Amino acid sequence: MGFDHGKIGCEYLLQAQFKSDLFYTINENSLHMDIRYKIKKKWFSFLQKYKLKTQLNNVRKLFVFLFFVWLLGSLLTIASQWFFTAGSHDSLQDYVKYFWVVIIELVSGFDIPEDIPLHFVSQLISILMLIMGLVVVGLFTGQIISMFVHVLQKAELFSEKPENFQFDKPIIVCGCNERIYNIIENLRNNSLSSDREIIIIDNNAHQFKRKHYSQSDDIWYVSGDPADRSILEKAIGKRDCRVIIISKDMKDKKWSNAMSINTALAIEAFDESVHTVVEIVDIQSMNHFKRTKINDWVCVSEFSLKLISQSALQPGMANVFSSMLGMDSDDSESTRIRFSTIPLAEIFIGKSFSEIATIFRTELSKWDVTIIGFAKYLDMHEKEKFKLTIRNSNHYIQINPPSKRNIPDKNTSSSLEPAKLYYYDDTILNKKDKLIYLARQEYDFRKILNHL
């Protein structure tokens, strides 16, 4: 089987991103909040799309300019009439009518009524007002045209993120190259990201065109350096924000990794709770990434080489990985590695992993779910006890936990060897733990198991 190294990297990055998904309870109040959130987002995106804030500011300046031109023209006309034709005016009311005369000249250019005689100097002022009126109307028309031209020019590009509006739980992609389209495609084909906005941060993000319009909904960009704090403030969401840092396509891989490290440190300094995944192109820089608090890193080149080697030694290995990462099909319901939501279903709480696996093999066999491991929640005390640095995640991943049946001297549910922690299959799972399973679709086990 042939496989695309770039696609493998994208899939692996996405699987690393979604392994810590949390569960949020949906109720009537949250539904109303969701509706208000969508309405606000559409309004702010409308303002951003048509640059209404800028356009209205320019129109406001034009109206201020028009007001001062009208006031100045009216006062000059009144002064001219008073100085040269004072005898033809009986009262102050006769001079007030020139305010109306000048505004007509500015906005419409209609002829002045014959019963309002103007001196030669006042006529020159009227001509000047007519010219200024043409200028103001032209500028106003230009603002309207420029607004629609801006929309037409941006029609094939990703939408700019609305200013002064914070997305709820976006997925942020730092860096922009041709691999961005593979990442977007895989994100949109995954049900875990169906309700998430995708934000691209890069200096050239505004130049990337949409390739698949059906997958371009809710995809935004922020132009700028992703290591800039002011840029991060525009993009970081309210909660459960995910960040994917793509390496730059550069000849010097070390420099590319240095830029990724700089971005990771900037995100860490801004908000340590953000779940971050970094693409590494030079394995020699791994130690530098270990000093940061990023959640996951993926060295695509090393991963590809190991997969190639294993595929040569064990034919079919590439097919196995393609299936587990969802690469063998564009169908969102292909067999993939998936994580259960938090909290864990009540029926599983207090049971060991081996007992839960037995339940799936017997009572739940019709669901075509294969349990392959679990994610054990560790609090700060347990992290210190095991001397672990899991970075932002509080879950330790255990795949295919070993059995203690052949190890009679083991009295605990976990073992800590040099730089290695693993849990046995008799580990009791609690409310904050998660199951790792293979399935064709996402399952909410709490709803499925209500009838048991």
C-alpha positions as CSV (number, residue, x, y, z in Angstrom):
1,M,0.0,0.0,0.0
2,G,1.2,3.5,-0.8
3,F,0.8,6.3,1.7
4,D,1.3,10.0,1.9
5,H,3.8,11.1,4.6
6,G,2.3,14.5,4.8
7,K,-1.2,13.1,5.3
8,I,0.2,10.7,8.0
9,G,1.6,13.7,9.8
10,C,-1.7,15.6,9.5
11,E,-3.7,12.7,10.8
12,Y,-1.3,12.1,13.7
13,L,-1.3,15.8,14.7
14,L,-5.1,15.7,14.7
15,Q,-5.3,12.5,16.8
16,A,-2.9,14.1,19.3
17,Q,-5.2,17.1,19.4
18,F,-8.4,15.3,20.1
19,K,-7.2,12.9,22.8
20,S,-8.0,15.3,25.6
21,D,-11.6,16.2,24.5
22,L,-13.9,17.1,27.4
23,F,-17.6,16.6,27.7
24,Y,-19.9,19.5,28.1
25,T,-23.5,18.9,29.3
26,I,-26.1,20.2,26.9
27,N,-29.3,21.6,28.5
28,E,-31.9,24.1,27.7
29,N,-29.8,27.0,29.1
30,S,-26.7,26.0,27.1
31,L,-28.9,25.7,24.0
32,H,-30.1,29.3,24.4
33,M,-26.6,30.4,25.0
34,D,-25.5,28.6,21.8
35,I,-28.2,30.4,19.8
36,R,-27.1,33.8,21.2
37,Y,-23.5,33.0,20.5
38,K,-24.2,32.1,16.9
39,I,-26.2,35.3,16.4
40,K,-23.5,37.4,17.9
41,K,-20.8,35.6,15.7
42,K,-22.8,36.2,12.5
43,W,-23.3,39.9,13.4
44,F,-19.6,40.5,14.2
45,S,-18.5,38.5,11.1
46,F,-20.9,40.6,9.0
47,L,-19.3,43.8,10.4
48,Q,-15.8,42.4,9.7
49,K,-16.7,41.1,6.2
50,Y,-18.0,44.4,4.9
51,K,-15.5,46.5,7.0
52,L,-18.6,48.3,8.3
53,K,-16.7,49.7,11.4
54,T,-14.1,51.3,9.1
55,Q,-16.6,52.4,6.5
56,L,-19.0,54.0,9.1
57,N,-16.0,55.8,10.6
58,N,-15.1,57.2,7.2
59,V,-18.8,58.2,6.5
60,R,-18.9,59.9,9.9
61,K,-15.8,61.9,8.9
62,L,-17.5,62.9,5.6
63,F,-20.6,64.1,7.4
64,V,-18.5,66.1,9.8
65,F,-16.7,67.6,6.8
66,L,-20.0,68.3,5.1
67,F,-21.3,70.0,8.2
68,F,-18.4,72.4,8.5
69,V,-18.5,73.2,4.8
70,W,-22.2,73.9,5.1
71,L,-21.7,76.1,8.1
72,L,-18.7,78.0,6.6
73,G,-20.5,78.5,3.3
74,S,-23.7,79.7,5.0
75,L,-21.8,82.2,7.2
76,L,-19.8,83.5,4.2
77,T,-23.0,83.9,2.1
78,I,-24.8,85.7,5.0
79,A,-21.8,88.0,5.4
80,S,-21.7,88.8,1.7
81,Q,-25.4,89.5,1.5
82,W,-25.3,91.7,4.6
83,F,-22.3,93.7,3.4
84,F,-23.3,94.2,-0.3
85,T,-27.1,94.0,-0.2
86,A,-28.1,95.1,3.3
87,G,-30.9,97.3,2.1
88,S,-32.8,94.4,0.5
89,H,-33.2,92.5,3.8
90,D,-35.8,93.7,6.3
91,S,-35.2,91.3,9.2
92,L,-32.9,88.7,10.6
93,Q,-35.2,86.0,9.2
94,D,-34.2,87.0,5.7
95,Y,-30.6,86.0,6.5
96,V,-31.5,82.6,8.1
97,K,-32.9,81.4,4.8
98,Y,-29.3,81.3,3.4
99,F,-28.6,78.2,5.5
100,W,-31.2,76.4,3.5
101,V,-29.9,77.8,0.2
102,V,-26.4,76.5,0.9
103,I,-27.4,73.0,1.9
104,I,-29.4,72.7,-1.3
105,E,-26.3,73.7,-3.3
106,L,-24.2,71.1,-1.4
107,V,-26.3,68.0,-1.6
108,S,-28.4,68.5,-4.7
109,G,-27.2,71.4,-6.9
110,F,-30.7,72.6,-7.6
111,D,-31.3,76.1,-8.9
112,I,-31.8,78.7,-6.3
113,P,-35.3,80.3,-6.4
114,E,-35.5,83.6,-8.3
115,D,-37.0,85.4,-5.3
116,I,-33.7,85.0,-3.5
117,P,-31.4,87.6,-5.2
118,L,-27.7,86.9,-4.7
119,H,-24.9,89.3,-5.0
120,F,-22.0,88.5,-7.4
121,V,-19.7,87.5,-4.5
122,S,-22.5,85.3,-3.0
123,Q,-22.8,83.6,-6.5
124,L,-19.1,82.8,-6.4
125,I,-19.6,81.2,-3.0
126,S,-22.5,79.2,-4.4
127,I,-20.3,77.9,-7.2
128,L,-17.7,76.9,-4.7
129,M,-20.4,75.1,-2.6
130,L,-21.6,73.2,-5.7
131,I,-18.0,72.0,-6.3
132,M,-17.6,70.9,-2.7
133,G,-21.0,69.1,-2.9
134,L,-19.8,67.1,-5.9
135,V,-16.6,66.2,-3.9
136,V,-18.5,65.0,-0.9
137,V,-21.1,63.0,-2.9
138,G,-18.2,61.4,-4.9
139,L,-16.4,60.4,-1.7
140,F,-19.5,59.0,-0.2
141,T,-20.3,56.9,-3.3
142,G,-16.6,55.7,-3.4
143,Q,-17.0,54.4,0.2
144,I,-20.0,52.4,-0.8
145,I,-18.3,51.0,-3.9
146,S,-15.1,50.1,-2.1
147,M,-17.1,48.1,0.5
148,F,-18.6,45.8,-2.2
149,V,-15.3,45.6,-4.1
150,H,-13.6,44.5,-0.9
151,V,-16.2,41.7,-0.4
152,L,-15.8,40.5,-4.1
153,Q,-12.0,40.5,-3.8
154,K,-12.2,38.4,-0.6
155,A,-14.8,36.0,-1.9
156,E,-12.3,33.2,-2.7
157,L,-10.2,33.7,0.4
158,F,-10.7,32.6,4.0
159,S,-12.7,35.0,6.1
160,E,-11.0,37.4,8.5
161,K,-11.7,36.7,12.2
162,P,-14.1,39.3,13.6
163,E,-12.5,41.8,15.8
164,N,-13.6,42.2,19.5
165,F,-15.3,38.8,19.4
166,Q,-13.9,35.8,21.2
167,F,-14.7,32.4,19.8
168,D,-15.8,29.7,22.2
169,K,-13.5,26.8,21.7
170,P,-11.5,27.2,18.4
171,I,-8.8,25.1,16.9
172,I,-5.9,27.4,16.0
173,V,-3.4,26.5,13.3
174,C,-0.2,28.4,13.5
175,G,1.8,28.5,10.3
176,C,0.5,28.4,6.8
177,N,1.7,26.1,3.9
178,E,0.2,23.7,1.5
179,R,-0.4,21.1,4.3
180,I,-3.0,23.5,5.8
181,Y,-5.6,22.1,3.3
182,N,-5.0,18.5,4.5
183,I,-5.4,19.6,8.1
184,I,-8.6,21.5,7.4
185,E,-10.0,18.5,5.4
186,N,-9.3,16.1,8.2
187,L,-10.6,18.5,10.9
188,R,-13.8,19.0,9.0
189,N,-14.3,15.2,8.4
190,N,-14.0,14.6,12.2
191,S,-17.1,14.8,14.3
192,L,-15.1,16.1,17.2
193,S,-14.4,19.4,15.4
194,S,-17.9,19.9,13.9
195,D,-18.8,22.6,16.3
196,R,-15.4,24.3,16.5
197,E,-14.1,27.3,14.6
198,I,-10.7,26.9,12.8
199,I,-8.4,29.9,12.9
200,I,-5.3,30.2,10.8
201,I,-2.5,32.5,12.1
202,D,0.2,33.5,9.7
203,N,1.7,36.6,8.1
204,N,0.4,35.3,4.8
205,A,-2.9,33.8,6.0
206,H,-4.9,36.4,4.1
207,Q,-3.5,35.2,0.8
208,F,-4.7,31.5,1.0
209,K,-7.7,30.7,-1.1
210,R,-10.5,28.2,-0.4
211,K,-10.1,25.0,-2.2
212,H,-13.2,23.1,-0.9
213,Y,-16.1,25.5,-0.3
214,S,-18.1,22.9,1.4
215,Q,-15.4,22.6,4.1
216,S,-14.7,26.3,4.4
217,D,-17.5,27.2,6.7
218,D,-16.4,28.6,10.0
219,I,-12.7,28.9,8.9
220,W,-11.1,32.2,9.7
221,Y,-7.7,33.8,9.6
222,V,-5.7,36.3,11.7
223,S,-2.8,38.0,9.9
224,G,0.4,38.3,11.9
225,D,3.1,36.5,13.8
226,P,1.7,33.7,15.9
227,A,4.4,34.4,18.5
228,D,3.1,37.9,18.9
229,R,1.0,38.3,22.1
230,S,-1.4,40.8,20.6
231,I,-2.1,38.3,17.7
232,L,-2.7,35.5,20.2
233,E,-5.2,37.7,22.1
234,K,-7.3,38.0,19.0
235,A,-7.3,34.2,18.4
236,I,-7.3,32.4,21.7
237,G,-10.8,31.2,22.6
238,K,-12.9,31.2,25.8
239,R,-12.3,27.6,26.8
240,D,-10.8,24.3,25.6
241,C,-8.7,25.9,23.0
242,R,-6.5,23.7,20.8
243,V,-3.4,24.8,18.9
244,I,-1.6,23.1,16.1
245,I,1.9,24.5,15.2
246,I,3.0,23.7,11.7
247,S,6.7,23.9,10.9
248,K,7.8,26.4,8.3
249,D,9.0,25.1,4.9
250,M,12.6,26.2,5.1
251,K,15.9,24.7,3.9
252,D,17.4,25.0,7.4
253,K,15.3,22.6,9.6
254,K,16.9,23.9,12.8
255,W,15.7,27.4,12.0
256,S,12.2,26.0,11.3
257,N,12.2,24.2,14.6
258,A,13.4,27.4,16.4
259,M,10.4,29.3,15.1
260,S,8.1,26.6,16.2
261,I,9.7,26.6,19.7
262,N,9.3,30.4,19.9
263,T,5.6,30.1,19.0
264,A,5.1,27.3,21.6
265,L,6.7,29.3,24.3
266,A,4.6,32.4,23.4
267,I,1.4,30.3,23.7
268,E,2.6,28.8,26.9
269,A,3.3,32.2,28.4
270,F,-0.1,33.5,27.3
271,D,-2.2,30.6,28.6
272,E,-0.8,27.3,29.9
273,S,-4.2,25.6,29.7
274,V,-4.2,25.7,25.9
275,H,-3.7,22.2,24.5
276,T,-0.7,22.5,22.0
277,V,0.6,20.1,19.4
278,V,3.8,20.9,17.5
279,E,5.1,19.5,14.2
280,I,8.9,18.8,14.4
281,V,11.0,18.5,11.4
282,D,14.4,18.0,13.0
283,I,14.6,15.2,15.7
284,Q,17.8,16.8,17.1
285,S,15.7,19.6,18.5
286,M,13.5,17.2,20.6
287,N,15.3,18.1,23.8
288,H,14.4,21.8,23.3
289,F,10.7,20.9,23.0
290,K,10.9,18.8,26.1
291,R,11.8,21.9,28.1
292,T,8.5,23.5,27.1
293,K,5.1,22.7,28.5
294,I,3.5,21.8,25.2
295,N,1.2,18.8,25.2
296,D,2.3,16.8,22.2
297,W,4.9,16.9,19.5
298,V,5.0,14.9,16.3
299,C,8.2,14.3,14.3
300,V,6.7,13.5,10.9
301,S,10.0,12.4,9.3
302,E,10.9,10.0,12.2
303,F,7.3,8.7,12.4
304,S,7.3,8.0,8.6
305,L,10.7,6.2,8.7
306,K,9.6,4.0,11.6
307,L,6.3,3.2,9.8
308,I,8.2,2.4,6.5
309,S,10.6,0.0,8.4
310,Q,7.8,-1.7,10.3
311,S,5.8,-2.1,7.0
312,A,8.8,-3.8,5.4
313,L,9.3,-6.2,8.4
314,Q,5.6,-6.7,8.9
315,P,3.6,-6.4,5.7
316,G,0.3,-4.7,6.2
317,M,1.4,-2.5,9.0
318,A,0.8,0.6,6.9
319,N,-2.8,-0.6,6.3
320,V,-3.3,-1.0,10.1
321,F,-2.1,2.6,10.9
322,S,-4.1,4.0,8.0
323,S,-7.2,2.4,9.4
324,M,-6.6,3.4,13.0
325,L,-5.9,7.0,12.0
326,G,-8.9,7.2,9.6
327,M,-6.7,7.6,6.5
328,D,-8.0,4.7,4.4
329,S,-11.3,6.5,3.8
330,D,-12.8,10.0,3.5
331,D,-15.8,8.7,5.3
332,S,-16.2,10.3,8.8
333,E,-17.4,6.9,10.1
334,S,-14.3,4.9,9.2
335,T,-12.7,2.8,12.0
336,R,-10.6,5.1,14.1
337,I,-9.0,5.4,17.5
338,R,-11.4,7.3,19.7
339,F,-11.6,8.5,23.3
340,S,-14.7,8.4,25.5
341,T,-16.1,11.6,26.9
342,I,-15.8,12.8,30.5
343,P,-17.3,11.9,32.9
344,L,-17.0,8.1,32.5
345,A,-20.3,6.2,32.2
346,E,-21.6,5.2,35.7
347,I,-21.6,1.5,34.8
348,F,-17.8,1.6,34.3
349,I,-16.9,3.6,37.4
350,G,-15.3,1.4,40.0
351,K,-14.6,-1.5,37.6
352,S,-11.2,-2.6,36.4
353,F,-10.1,-2.3,32.8
354,S,-10.3,-6.1,32.3
355,E,-13.9,-6.1,33.6
356,I,-14.9,-3.3,31.3
357,A,-13.2,-5.1,28.3
358,T,-15.2,-8.2,29.2
359,I,-18.5,-6.2,29.2
360,F,-17.7,-5.0,25.7
361,R,-16.9,-8.5,24.5
362,T,-20.1,-9.9,25.9
363,E,-23.0,-7.6,26.7
364,L,-22.0,-4.8,24.2
365,S,-20.6,-7.0,21.4
366,K,-23.2,-5.6,18.9
367,W,-21.7,-2.2,19.1
368,D,-18.5,-3.2,17.2
369,V,-16.3,-1.5,19.8
370,T,-12.8,-2.8,20.6
371,I,-11.3,-1.4,23.9
372,I,-7.5,-1.0,23.5
373,G,-6.6,1.0,26.5
374,F,-7.5,3.9,28.8
375,A,-6.4,7.4,29.9
376,K,-5.8,7.5,33.6
377,Y,-6.4,10.9,35.3
378,L,-3.5,12.0,37.5
379,D,-3.7,14.9,40.0
380,M,-0.7,17.0,40.9
381,H,0.1,14.8,43.9
382,E,0.3,11.7,41.7
383,K,2.4,13.5,39.1
384,E,4.9,14.4,41.8
385,K,4.8,10.9,43.2
386,F,5.7,9.3,39.8
387,K,8.0,12.2,38.9
388,L,6.0,12.8,35.7
389,T,5.9,15.8,33.4
390,I,2.8,15.2,31.3
391,R,2.7,19.0,30.5
392,N,-0.8,20.4,30.2
393,S,-2.6,17.1,30.1
394,N,-3.7,15.4,33.3
395,H,-4.2,12.0,31.7
396,Y,-1.6,9.2,31.3
397,I,-2.2,7.0,28.2
398,Q,-2.0,3.3,28.7
399,I,-2.4,1.1,25.6
400,N,-3.0,-2.7,26.1
401,P,-2.3,-2.7,29.8
402,P,-0.3,-5.8,30.9
403,S,-1.7,-8.6,33.1
404,K,-0.3,-9.3,36.6
405,R,-1.2,-13.0,36.4
406,N,2.4,-13.9,35.5
407,I,3.9,-11.4,38.0
408,P,2.9,-12.7,41.5
409,D,5.0,-10.2,43.4
410,K,3.1,-7.2,42.0
411,N,0.6,-5.9,44.6
412,T,-0.2,-2.6,43.0
413,S,-2.2,-1.5,39.9
414,S,0.8,0.3,38.5
415,S,4.6,0.0,38.1
416,L,7.3,2.6,37.8
417,E,10.4,1.4,36.1
418,P,13.3,3.7,35.2
419,A,11.6,6.6,33.3
420,K,8.6,4.2,32.6
421,L,5.1,4.2,34.1
422,Y,2.5,1.6,33.2
423,Y,-0.8,0.4,34.6
424,Y,-2.0,-3.2,34.8
425,D,-5.3,-4.5,33.4
426,D,-6.8,-4.6,37.0
427,T,-6.5,-0.8,37.3
428,I,-9.8,0.6,38.6
429,L,-11.2,3.4,36.5
430,N,-12.9,6.5,38.0
431,K,-15.1,9.3,36.9
432,K,-12.4,11.4,35.3
433,D,-10.7,8.5,33.4
434,K,-11.3,7.9,29.7
435,L,-11.6,4.7,27.6
436,I,-9.6,4.4,24.4
437,Y,-11.4,2.3,21.7
438,L,-11.6,1.4,18.0
439,A,-14.9,2.1,16.4
440,R,-16.6,3.4,13.3
441,Q,-18.2,6.3,15.1
442,E,-18.2,8.3,18.3
443,Y,-20.2,6.8,21.1
444,D,-21.7,8.4,24.2
445,F,-21.6,5.4,26.4
446,R,-23.6,7.0,29.1
447,K,-26.6,7.2,26.8
448,I,-26.1,3.8,25.3
449,L,-25.8,2.1,28.7
450,N,-29.0,3.6,30.2
451,H,-30.9,0.5,29.4
452,L,-28.4,-1.8,31.2
